[in-house]
Amino acid sequence: MFKRIIKDTSVLSFGTFISLFLGFIRDVLVANFFGTSVILEAFIVAFRLPNLFRSIVGEGFSDSVAIPVLSEYQKDKEKLFEIGNHLISLSLVVLFVFTVLGMLFSKYLVMFIAPGFIEQPYKFSLAVSFTRITFLYLFFIGLSVNSTSLLYSLKRFFVPAITPSFLNISFIVGIPFFAKVIKDYILVICVVVAGILQVIFPFMSLKRENFRFKLDFRNLFKNSEIIRMIKLFPPRIWSSIVYQLSVVLDTVFSSFTHIVGEGALAALWFAHRYVHFPLALITLPISRVAIVDLSYFHKESRLADFKKLFVFSFQNIIFFVVPIAIFYMFLPHGIIDVVLRRGDFSAYSLKITSSVLFFYSFGLLSFCSIKLLVSSFYALKDTLTPAKVTALSLVVNALLSALLMFPLKIGGVALGSSLAAIFNSLLLYRILIKKIGKVDWDDTRSQFIKVVILSIIIGALGRCLWDMLSYHKYVNMLIIAGVSFMAFVGGGFILRLKQIHYAKRWIVQKSKKMRSWKSKRR
């Protein structure tokens, strides 16, 4: 079981890595052309609004309801496609309504999400104009997400992982070639173009699986599984709203520039990309592969397998995320300097973005573990518990951010989010254990301690090297990355970390197969 899950996760992670690598190039271009400017801050607000609704009617519905239900029919493709057609037909109606309403009420949405902009008329009007355009993206990406839900249920993971790359490709092509001509609107134009491309690609992949799309509004509510999804969804709507309100909360606080400083919203956006990196590359692939089997184990009443898979998935999150989090703690300035410091991204931009990344690092493991915990609840067909916990965490986030933003400025907003995420993950875990019973963590506990100690040593080593080396910053970071990687692998081998030994066995097996293949050719 675990070998197949590792393989599926690797496929999803590889596709996600491509998207993240392109996202890295995108961020470099955005930082170079826009820095932490008014245009970028207006765009961030405009882009977050359709993302809020996308999380509710798109990915939120897909992850919590569509994939767990559709996965039950992974061996009955005809039934799966029948439900899929009804699902897409329903989405067309819902997405159209949300898109039109979003365009009509853009002004009031911006007033809600960025009240600090009202005092700056140019920034406010720009954000409203951008919002009207970016709501088109909601319509396209909503359709794309429903298509990828079908692909996940068929255990076709690469295409869903690679589809977000089109957003980054659109920016990479659009900004260098058209920014000087239409600089004010190039970011929102790139988003709309990306949305169109993200619809086309998954549909083409489904077509290869012999899927035939048919609009069917007449029998829409006669399908029992669609009715089942609709009944399961209301708690998830609340959970999605509350989760997105935490993002909105960060935006609201960072819009008060007289407290947190100029460019705070852009700094938050850039730093959040580094939180998103391990979340997208590691946790999302693990969770999305695991939820398919977790849902199946729950349906078949195989609780022991459910627990084993949960622990195995959590072990892998710890192994990969903890070193990244500690590296962010020790080297936030160096990372941001190497990646983003050029063009309009000034020394001030570097300072505030590094501060946000440092404080985000404290909650990184919790940000990532929440996704697996929530997926486990969804596999149990419990969408209400995560909604309640997220609502409580939102209150904690609001209180902490409001208190910490005065002494720490925008760093305080990031620290408030991190502390709220820690609270969220611990409470979710406690409730999950009450549902599924005691879980064996003996082996995981020792592995966790080893990973933390090794990561702190390597993080301190990296910081010392950054302060001591006198080469060009790119050379310095390359040396630090190489030394840190070798030290972690060597230390992990000595400490007998499971994943290091898994990797060693995989390399040995592949080498044997390669030698065998070469000898047969001779």
ZAPA-126798 format. One record per residue (C-alpha): residue number from 1; x, y, z negated. Coordinates in pm, whole numbers, plus 50000, padded with zeros to 5 digits. Layout:
<sites>
 seq  east north    up
 NUM     X     Y     Z
...
</sites>
This chain:
<sites>
 seq  east north    up
   1 50000 50000 50000
   2 50270 50249 49895
   3 50478 50189 50210
   4 50184 50282 50431
   5 50107 50586 50218
   6 50471 50699 50235
   7 50464 50657 50613
   8 50139 50854 50653
   9 50263 51123 50417
  10 50591 51146 50611
  11 50402 51197 50937
  12 50188 51470 50782
  13 50492 51630 50614
  14 50687 51632 50940
  15 50408 51810 51122
  16 50371 52050 50831
  17 50747 52113 50831
  18 50730 52224 51193
  19 50451 52465 51103
  20 50645 52596 50802
  21 50963 52642 51003
  22 50769 52848 51256
  23 50610 53031 50963
  24 50959 53117 50840
  25 51039 53274 51177
  26 50704 53455 51167
  27 50778 53604 50824
  28 51121 53721 50938
  29 50961 53901 51234
  30 50682 54052 51024
  31 50931 54174 50762
  32 51159 54317 51031
  33 50883 54506 51218
  34 50654 54602 50929
  35 50848 54575 50598
  36 50602 54648 50316
  37 50422 54916 50517
  38 50063 55045 50518
  39 49983 54849 50835
  40 50093 54520 50680
  41 49902 54582 50356
  42 49585 54668 50552
  43 49629 54349 50756
  44 49678 54135 50444
  45 49349 54259 50300
  46 49170 54206 50633
  47 49312 53856 50674
  48 49222 53751 50320
  49 48853 53824 50365
  50 48782 53568 50641
  51 49019 53329 50462
  52 48795 53356 50158
  53 48492 53242 50358
  54 48702 52988 50549
  55 48794 52826 50220
  56 48425 52794 50137
  57 48269 52679 50467
  58 48583 52540 50630
  59 48869 52374 50447
  60 48686 52375 50113
  61 48399 52175 50259
  62 48639 51951 50451
  63 48868 51857 50161
  64 48603 51817 49893
  65 48308 51669 50080
  66 48364 51589 50448
  67 48687 51386 50429
  68 48585 51178 50120
  69 48247 51091 50280
  70 48376 51041 50636
  71 48662 50824 50508
  72 48408 50565 50398
  73 48338 50503 50770
  74 48700 50482 50886
  75 48635 50129 51016
  76 48311 50222 51195
  77 48415 50474 51459
  78 48074 50493 51626
  79 47902 50590 51299
  80 48187 50825 51212
  81 48151 51014 51541
  82 47774 51033 51504
  83 47814 51202 51164
  84 48091 51418 51309
  85 47865 51556 51582
  86 47601 51650 51329
  87 47866 51808 51108
  88 48004 52025 51388
  89 47653 52126 51498
  90 47576 52239 51143
  91 47907 52426 51123
  92 47834 52622 51440
  93 47523 52771 51284
  94 47679 52845 50945
  95 47997 52994 51090
  96 47807 53217 51330
  97 47600 53363 51044
  98 47906 53424 50824
  99 48099 53584 51110
 100 47822 53828 51204
 101 47756 53924 50842
 102 48128 53972 50781
 103 48159 54211 51072
 104 47852 54411 50965
 105 47958 54449 50602
 106 48336 54486 50652
 107 48348 54828 50489
 108 48190 54706 50166
 109 48403 54391 50158
 110 48721 54599 50176
 111 48589 54825 49899
 112 48539 54513 49686
 113 48869 54339 49754
 114 49097 54649 49759
 115 48935 54930 49558
 116 49271 55106 49532
 117 49262 55168 49909
 118 48963 55403 49877
 119 49198 55679 49757
 120 49406 55635 50077
 121 49167 55704 50371
 122 49401 55594 50653
 123 49487 55262 50487
 124 49120 55202 50404
 125 48990 55271 50759
 126 49265 55055 50906
 127 49173 54766 50675
 128 48804 54795 50774
 129 48886 54790 51147
 130 49118 54493 51102
 131 48854 54305 50902
 132 48593 54331 51178
 133 48837 54173 51424
 134 48974 53902 51196
 135 48626 53769 51118
 136 48633 53618 51468
 137 48911 53397 51334
 138 48671 53258 51073
 139 48443 53121 51345
 140 48722 52947 51537
 141 48914 52809 51240
 142 48592 52672 51087
 143 48532 52461 51396
 144 48895 52352 51397
 145 48879 52236 51034
 146 48576 52015 51104
 147 48760 51851 51393
 148 49063 51780 51177
 149 48836 51625 50911
 150 48743 51359 51165
 151 49111 51306 51249
 152 49201 51266 50880
 153 48923 51009 50843
 154 49070 50818 51137
 155 49411 50839 50964
 156 49549 51052 51246
 157 49760 51292 51040
 158 50009 51451 51279
 159 49768 51668 51480
 160 49599 51821 51172
 161 49945 51896 51032
 162 50070 52062 51351
 163 49755 52262 51428
 164 49837 52554 51189
 165 50156 52605 51392
 166 49955 52790 51653
 167 49901 53077 51410
 168 50276 53111 51370
 169 50345 53067 51741
 170 50098 53342 51818
 171 50286 53582 51588
 172 50627 53473 51716
 173 50528 53543 52076
 174 50307 53845 52011
 175 50516 54060 51776
 176 50845 54087 51972
 177 50676 54140 52309
 178 50376 54356 52222
 179 50443 54522 51883
 180 50585 54839 52038
 181 50285 54875 52270
 182 50003 54800 52024
 183 50182 54802 51687
 184 49875 54898 51483
 185 49663 54606 51608
 186 49913 54339 51716
 187 49879 54138 51391
 188 49501 54099 51412
 189 49515 54022 51786
 190 49764 53743 51716
 191 49526 53597 51456
 192 49230 53581 51697
 193 49440 53420 51973
 194 49566 53163 51722
 195 49209 53078 51620
 196 49118 52994 51980
 197 49424 52770 52017
 198 49349 52595 51687
 199 49007 52493 51819
 200 49134 52352 52148
 201 49416 52130 52019
 202 49223 51908 51769
 203 48934 51871 52015
 204 49178 51737 52275
 205 49311 51487 52020
 206 48959 51372 51931
 207 48882 51326 52298
 208 49170 51078 52318
 209 48995 50884 52041
 210 48687 50864 52271
 211 48495 51126 52075
 212 48218 51293 52279
 213 48085 51616 52138
 214 47707 51657 52157
 215 47511 51942 52004
 216 47223 51797 51807
 217 47026 52049 51601
 218 46698 51858 51621
 219 46810 51553 51420
 220 47059 51741 51206
 221 46882 51699 50873
 222 46770 51344 50948
 223 47126 51216 50904
 224 47155 51078 50550
 225 47529 51144 50526
 226 47489 51511 50623
 227 47222 51544 50353
 228 47460 51372 50111
 229 47739 51618 50196
 230 47504 51913 50151
 231 47401 51785 49807
 232 47763 51735 49703
 233 47868 52076 49829
 234 47702 52336 49595
 235 47949 52278 49308
 236 48231 52299 49562
 237 48096 52631 49689
 238 48129 52767 49340
 239 48476 52614 49302
 240 48589 52769 49633
 241 48445 53107 49541
 242 48616 53102 49203
 243 48947 52991 49353
 244 48934 53261 49618
 245 48837 53514 49352
 246 49174 53444 49192
 247 49335 53547 49522
 248 49101 53846 49538
 249 49197 53928 49180
 250 49565 53948 49275
 251 49471 54171 49569
 252 49258 54399 49351
 253 49536 54445 49093
 254 49806 54498 49357
 255 49595 54761 49536
 256 49642 54999 49237
 257 49977 55131 49355
 258 49999 55394 49080
 259 50040 55108 48830
 260 50218 54826 49016
 261 50408 55040 49271
 262 50402 55096 49645
 263 50417 54788 49868
 264 50305 54556 49587
 265 50043 54380 49799
 266 50296 54306 50074
 267 50548 54181 49815
 268 50284 53947 49675
 269 50208 53819 50026
 270 50572 53753 50114
 271 50650 53581 49781
 272 50336 53369 49804
 273 50476 53220 50124
 274 50745 53054 49910
 275 50482 52912 49678
 276 50298 52789 49985
 277 50613 52615 50117
 278 50623 52320 49870
 279 50244 52324 49845
 280 50203 52279 50220
 281 50506 52058 50286
 282 50477 51826 49987
 283 50155 51849 49787
 284 49896 51891 50063
 285 50027 51593 50268
 286 50044 51376 49955
 287 49695 51480 49842
 288 49530 51450 50182
 289 49675 51106 50246
 290 49596 50993 49891
 291 49234 51115 49888
 292 49143 50877 50172
 293 49255 50574 49969
 294 49145 50716 49634
 295 48793 50754 49777
 296 48803 50398 49907
 297 48932 50258 49573
 298 48655 50441 49388
 299 48391 50301 49623
 300 48529 49948 49577
 301 48561 49993 49196
 302 48937 49929 49212
 303 49025 50158 48919
 304 49369 50004 48858
 305 49474 50082 49215
 306 49327 50431 49178
 307 49550 50496 48875
 308 49861 50350 49039
 309 49817 50568 49345
 310 49756 50878 49132
 311 50074 50819 48929
 312 50279 50738 49239
 313 50161 51059 49409
 314 50235 51268 49099
 315 50586 51122 49071
 316 50666 51237 49424
 317 50531 51587 49357
 318 50754 51614 49049
 319 51063 51493 49235
 320 51032 51746 49515
 321 50868 52048 49347
 322 51064 52081 49021
 323 51404 52141 49193
 324 51245 52401 49423
 325 51079 52581 49129
 326 51402 52601 48931
 327 51596 52713 49239
 328 51342 52997 49275
 329 51399 53091 48909
 330 51777 53116 48943
 331 51805 53266 49293
 332 51494 53471 49385
 333 51699 53774 49492
 334 51937 53567 49705
 335 51658 53378 49881
 336 51461 53690 49972
 337 51780 53877 50070
 338 51889 53606 50313
 339 51549 53542 50467
 340 51379 53882 50485
 341 51628 54167 50427
 342 51657 54337 50768
 343 51485 54607 50972
 344 51208 54783 50778
 345 51241 54544 50483
 346 51429 54778 50247
 347 51622 54735 49921
 348 51305 54838 49737
 349 51105 54571 49925
 350 51371 54318 49826
 351 51350 54417 49459
 352 50972 54388 49419
 353 50941 54069 49629
 354 51219 53898 49429
 355 51041 53989 49105
 356 50716 53830 49226
 357 50893 53511 49341
 358 51070 53477 49004
 359 50745 53492 48808
 360 50561 53266 49055
 361 50828 52998 49003
 362 50707 52932 48646
 363 50372 52809 48774
 364 50489 52633 49091
 365 50458 52276 48958
 366 50110 52357 48827
 367 50002 52519 49156
 368 50102 52197 49331
 369 49969 51947 49076
 370 49626 52117 49074
 371 49573 52008 49435
 372 49630 51640 49354
 373 49416 51659 49040
 374 49129 51826 49225
 375 49154 51571 49509
 376 49125 51294 49249
 377 48801 51446 49119
 378 48669 51475 49475
 379 48751 51109 49536
 380 48534 51034 49232
 381 48260 51245 49401
 382 48285 51496 49116
 383 48294 51847 49259
 384 48147 52016 48950
 385 48433 51966 48702
 386 48701 52142 48915
 387 48457 52430 48967
 388 48407 52477 48591
 389 48779 52455 48515
 390 48867 52696 48796
 391 48610 52946 48666
 392 48761 52934 48318
 393 49111 52971 48464
 394 48998 53277 48658
 395 48905 53449 48332
 396 49247 53359 48187
 397 49415 53490 48503
 398 49225 53821 48491
 399 49308 53884 48126
 400 49675 53794 48155
 401 49731 53988 48480
 402 49557 54297 48339
 403 49783 54287 48033
 404 50110 54201 48207
 405 50084 54437 48508
 406 50164 54740 48291
 407 50503 54628 48152
 408 50605 54404 48447
 409 50422 54581 48736
 410 50352 54344 49028
 411 50567 54075 48859
 412 50311 54073 48578
 413 50032 53988 48823
 414 50238 53692 48948
 415 50316 53576 48594
 416 49946 53596 48503
 417 49864 53369 48797
 418 50137 53123 48696
 419 50022 53098 48334
 420 49660 53055 48446
 421 49768 52773 48682
 422 49943 52594 48394
 423 49624 52620 48188
 424 49417 52496 48486
 425 49633 52189 48553
 426 49652 52079 48189
 427 49276 52108 48140
 428 49200 51921 48467
 429 49437 51641 48366
 430 49280 51604 48023
 431 48930 51573 48171
 432 49045 51332 48445
 433 49197 51097 48188
 434 48866 51088 48003
 435 48700 50975 48328
 436 48946 50710 48448
 437 49103 50599 48120
 438 49462 50587 48000
 439 49736 50614 48262
 440 50084 50462 48224
 441 50334 50753 48228
 442 50631 50578 48057
 443 50844 50553 48368
 444 50732 50893 48499
 445 50822 51069 48173
 446 51188 50963 48189
 447 51210 51050 48558
 448 51063 51395 48487
 449 51322 51472 48217
 450 51605 51363 48446
 451 51477 51578 48734
 452 51440 51886 48511
 453 51788 51856 48358
 454 51952 51791 48694
 455 51763 52080 48856
 456 51864 52328 48583
 457 52231 52231 48620
 458 52214 52273 48998
 459 52017 52599 48972
 460 52280 52744 48736
 461 52554 52626 48971
 462 52381 52793 49266
 463 52349 53123 49077
 464 52717 53115 48979
 465 52820 53053 49339
 466 52596 53339 49462
 467 52764 53579 49217
 468 53117 53452 49288
 469 53127 53399 49665
 470 53232 53699 49872
 471 53151 53583 50225
 472 52860 53704 50436
 473 52528 53640 50261
 474 52425 53379 50520
 475 52750 53188 50471
 476 52713 53212 50093
 477 52361 53068 50102
 478 52466 52793 50344
 479 52745 52689 50105
 480 52508 52701 49807
 481 52244 52495 49987
 482 52499 52232 50093
 483 52661 52205 49751
 484 52322 52197 49573
 485 52186 51925 49800
 486 52492 51702 49762
 487 52499 51759 49385
 488 52130 51672 49354
 489 52162 51355 49562
 490 52478 51249 49377
 491 52330 51330 49036
 492 52003 51160 49128
 493 52191 50848 49231
 494 52381 50840 48901
 495 52062 50903 48700
 496 51882 50638 48905
 497 51599 50856 49030
 498 51348 50636 49212
 499 51313 50849 49524
 500 51689 50861 49580
 501 51708 50482 49570
 502 51401 50454 49796
 503 51581 50677 50046
 504 51899 50471 50017
 505 51713 50144 50085
 506 51532 50301 50380
 507 51862 50421 50533
 508 52023 50078 50479
 509 51725 49900 50641
 510 51726 50138 50938
 511 52101 50089 50980
 512 52061 49711 50980
 513 51784 49732 51240
 514 51995 49961 51455
 515 52297 49727 51438
 516 52072 49431 51516
 517 51923 49614 51814
 518 52269 49704 51947
 519 52396 49346 51908
 520 52094 49211 52100
 521 52160 49454 52386
 522 52514 49325 52412
</sites>
